[in-house]
C-alpha cells in the first residue's frame, strides 16, 4: 500500500505539519492551523525523485525542516536537509 501522508505531525507556531504526496507524486507540506481550524499547503523542495517514503519533517533550532534520503549513483546514499527560512503563520 502506497503511503500518501506521513505518520506523525510536527507542531510549530500553533500549526500541525504533515508531509503528503499528491496524486502526481509531488511531496508537499499539509498545514493545519489549530486556532482557525483551517488547512493549507506549502510546496516541498523542488527535487526530482523526492518520495514520501524516504522523507520526514523535523524541527531544527525552532525551524521546520525536511530530511530526505537521496540516492546518487556516483555518491551512494546521503541525507539532504531543507529548512524553511522565514516561515511564519501566514
Secondary structure, DSSP 8 states (H G I E B T S, - for coil): ----B-SS-EEETTEEEEEEE-TTS-EEEEEEETTTTEEEEEE----TT--GGGEEEEEETTEEEEEEEEEETTTEEEEEEEE-TT----
